Amino acid sequence: MKTHVVREIISLCIMIFGSYCIKAQKIEANTGKATFGDWGIETRFISKSIAPGNDFYSYVNEGWLKSSSIPTGVSGFNSYSEARDKINQRINEMIREGAKSGHSTNQSLEQISSVYLGYLDTDNMDKLGINPIENDIKNILAIHSYEEVAKWMADPKSFSIITIHTAPDLNDRSKFLVSLNESGIGLPSPEYYTKNDIINIKHREAYKEYIIRTFDLAGIKNADLRADGIMNLETKLAMLQWTPAQMRDSKINSHVMNLADLESYAPGFPWKVFLEERNVADVNQVILQADSAIKAKAQLFAETTIDVWSSYLAFHWIVNHSTILSKDFRQNHFDFYGTRLSGISKDLPREQKSIQYVNNRLGQLVGKLYVEKYFPESSLKSIKDLVGYVRRAFLDRLEKLDWLDDQSRKEAIEKLNAVTVRIGYPDVWRNYSSLKFDAKNPVANEQLIAKANWDYERSLLDKKFTSKEWYQMPQTVDATSSKLYNSIEFPAGILQPIFFDPNADPAVNFGAIGAIIGHELGHCFDDQGSQFDGNGVMRDWWTQETRKQFELRTQLLIEQYNSFSPLEGVHLNGKQTLGENIGDLTGVVVALQAYHIYLQNHPKERKSLNGYTPDQRYFLSFAQVNRSLYTPEAYRQSVEKGYHAPPQYRVNGVVRNVDAWYKAFNINKNDKLYLKPENRVRLW
């Protein structure tokens, strides 16, 4: 980082936080010791009784799984949430110090503090009760036309059977179009409405009670009758909803249509009114996702009485504001969505929730302050170097894969070379300067943020978009891949221990963030990403024979994951999780080769540490970063709804397909995870 920039950041910290920032810099100083264990792996957690070939995930993580617990107020705990907790703690300290100093000369901190304090002030919320949204509810219950229903559904804070966003045009990725998708159910997935096992029956009963209780708290009459209507309506909506496997199919999930044809394709819904309310009635084209579901839901819209729609909208309007209303509404909301559906017995402290709230609502404002303080230029360089090794390894593999013919190989290499990598934070930050928040009016703040977010998204329709544009907040603990922009993205939030530690053994970094980098590159070549070329255009750049070879391999992977049964009577859906399974397998194989290239350049690193070879340390790191705990309710949701396999299968399902793992841990045919060489999936 340049000297004048350091001076500016220190001056800003002194101005806002007093001496805190300088103290924090000392705390964060490079200690020369890895954060986890002596060199990056917490070897004390490795099992002495579980054989690596029987359950590699538990072998590596047994001690952690037994000694760790899910923190109060959440439904799960893993490496990602642990890193988020650290980030939230840092942000908390920044905001608290800023809030103590009152209105500073830093506008961003002033805005953040107003939203933070507004969400934190539950005494004010308890005093106001339902008053902040009372007029809205009266107006919703007085709806007398379908056009008015559509107007309310278009409000950014409303609940709707149609969601509206902007998304790239598949035929011209520099241009954005209005994108319409289906929505409309209050339970996590259609199965909650349609399955007649005891768990889902109980969930439905509890949901109806929650609806009734919500109406009663708001003083709305005929709560039982209204709840019956909502349950009946949402059950019908659920039965029309597309499956997760359908939703990730690029070929069927991006129907570009002229706006003039929308009314005739999906009659029954007041499209003109809906789009006018969102200020996009002048567009020429729209993208329909889940098009057949939208068509069916538009028909259901017209067949459902206005009274039912007004009850539906009023209920969900209250739900969408529940966390910023009085205690009875907040508790009612938590009892159902927190305890009943997610198995959380006690809510998070309000201060912690306030930090999460601000982080989610004003992410780039918070992120800019976070990056200035906690993401040094040295981290940026280290990750760029690691990305370089992974890209080189991927290129080496593309050049040698025996199932790629020359024509497909040439295009695959061109696509890899064209991948844009975004690391750390955006070059241009979003401007919130026109927004004025009120610490005494959290409902108004919430609605202002929702409107501002849509106004920003709406502005993308008039902008030329490039592969360098960011779509995550820099403090996000995640990594992503975009098939339309042929890009991968690694925010500053994930570039910290346990994922990346400059003081850790290189094998650990390659097994953690390296495998994640490889995973995201793998998405560029998974079953969906491989349908797009290096320019982000959807076209079939494969020869028929190569595509056939790819599909034979992916079908074998589907069957492997279909065989896993994480819950009694429940199997994983290998097709639903296919993209992530391809990413996991690709990431581990490619990052391992990248590590081997690194070792060629750094031969002194070819040594054992505490008796573990370089390859063993690599695989230990991959398993360690995936360690996770869930409540039973949250685990079931992840199995049924998730595009990722549960953590133990993200580890065990991958390593059993990697020859180097067998060699590293002396796995033989008597081990439970053993696969014959001819049955191991070999992709990228």
Phi, psi and omega in degrees: 000136183291150187299317183294330178291319178300316180299318181296319181293317179296320178297318179298317181298317180297319181297321186269315191247005184072225184272357187302315187299317181295321177299318181296323179300322179292320179298321184276003184299153180294118183265347182081002180238139180298149180292322182250120181065195180281331184221015173122345179243133176275082186297340179295342181269352182291136186288145174260355184242337181267129179282137181303329181281349179265324180197087187295323179302311181286328176303314182285323193247008187307312182298319179294316181298326181278327186264343182269162178217158179284125181297158177301136172092359180228165184257001180196165180210128179205189182298323180293315180290328177296318177292321177297320179300319179296317179296316181297324178296317178297315180296320179303313181296320178298313184290318180299316179296320178294320180295324179296326183282358181076206182282107182272179176279359178267107186297321181300315180293325178297317179294314179301316183296321180297316180291318179300309182293325178296320179286331183283333188279078181287336176298318178295319178298316181297325180290322183280332180060230181274353188308319184298335180240011185297316180295322177301315182296317178300318180293321178295316181289346179264005179304136180230011179212158178293330178296321177293323176301314181296323178298315179293323178296335181280346179295132182302338179262005183267172173257145187209156173280347178236126173260151182231130177218187169241149183208158182295145172287124182299334182269347180204093189290352176280352184243138178259148175236161171291131180243127181248136181223166180274157176196198167119002180245145184270342175270161190300328183203164181303329182300331179296334180266331191256334182280139183252027171283165188298325182296311183287329174298316179295322177299317181295319178298317180292324179295317178297318178297323178295317178299312181299314181299321179298314178296319180298316180298327181275358180072029181263128185285166177058042184299319181298313181296318179296320180297320177300316181296319180293316179298317179297315180295312183292330175295318178295318178298318180298322182291341180266351189285143177289154178281159176303323179297321177294320185294335181265005179273105186299327185291330184252359190245021179214073183271104178278130187220141173295140182302325181297335182269350185296316181300319182283329179287317184232069181289157177112336179252135182286076187299319183299314180296315181301313183286326176297320180296332177265006177062038178228023182289348183267002181287157181267328184226156173225159173256126174259119169265149182049053190302317181293327177290319177298317179300314181292322181288329175296320177294317178298324178305312183290334183274350182263137184292153180298324179301318179294318180296320181293322176296316180301312182293320180295315179300310183288333175297318177295314180302317183292345178247003190302322185286352177239022173252189184292169189303322182297322177289318180298316182291319178301317180295314181293320182302323182274301186285328180276303186279305186296309187273332186245355176073023180268119186277331183221137184286160175295152171302145186299323180300318179294319177295326180295320178296314178300320181298310180295320180299321180285325187272325183236051190302317183286328175298312179295317184298323180297315177296320182296313182296318181301329185262326192239001181237092183287156179301330181297324178294321179299315181295317182299317181291322178299320177297317181294319176301320179300318178296318182293319179296319179297318179296319179297318178298315178303319182290319178299323182290339187244350183302130186279344181266358175268128172278171189297321182294313179292324179298316181301315181290323179297318179294319178298321179294315179301316181295336183271353182298128174271133179247122177252127186231131170091285188198162182285157176286326181241130182263149179291144184260117178251013193299336183278353185269131179241115183257156183237117182295347180259004183220074183296329178294316177297321177300314181300315182290325177294318179295317180299317179294317180297321179295319177291320179301320177294313180297320177299325182294339180294338178294338183253014187238147173275121186261145180232170181287354180271352182289138179270148174230010173238161174278145184296336179271006180290135176264083182190172173219149184220167177224142178240119179286331181286329180253002180047055185222157174231153189221132181229095181295162179303329184301327182269352183268059181208165176301139020267355185278320180214128181218112182299343180265358182274162172302135180306326178301324181292316180293322177293323180286340181258272183294329178298315178293329177290319175299314178298324177300313182291322173298323178299327178296332176294343183233020179276192186296334177264311181300329182288354176274357181242142181271188184294343177264006180078016180267132178285111176202158182271098182266008179264153165282160182301319183293319179294317177299320178299317179297320178297313183291329174298318180290317180291328177295323177296322178293319176303313182295322177301312183285331174300332184282345181281132180238093183285337179228151181302123179080004183235129175247154174294154176260098185297332178285320180296323183262008189302312183301317180288326178293321175297316179299316180299312182294315180298316182300316182292317182292314184290316181294328176296316178295323177299319179296321179295323175295318177301317181295329176297324180276343181227069187299337180292343179281352179281079183212162175270147174236121183051033178086002180258130179287166178305313181294322177298318180295324178300309182290326176300319180295316179301317180289322182297318185292343181265001184297138187206152171232144178222152164290156179303323181293316180291324179297317179298318179299318182294324179292317186280324187255336194286150172271347174261144170291155175303155190308317184296330180276337174293336176266299185296324181290340180269305190299330181293348176260004185248114183304320184297331178293319179301317182290319184296323186244015176054047180284136179232178188293348177275350179280147186295329182273357185297134171236140174299146182309321182289345179261359179279135182280126180237106182253250184276000000 
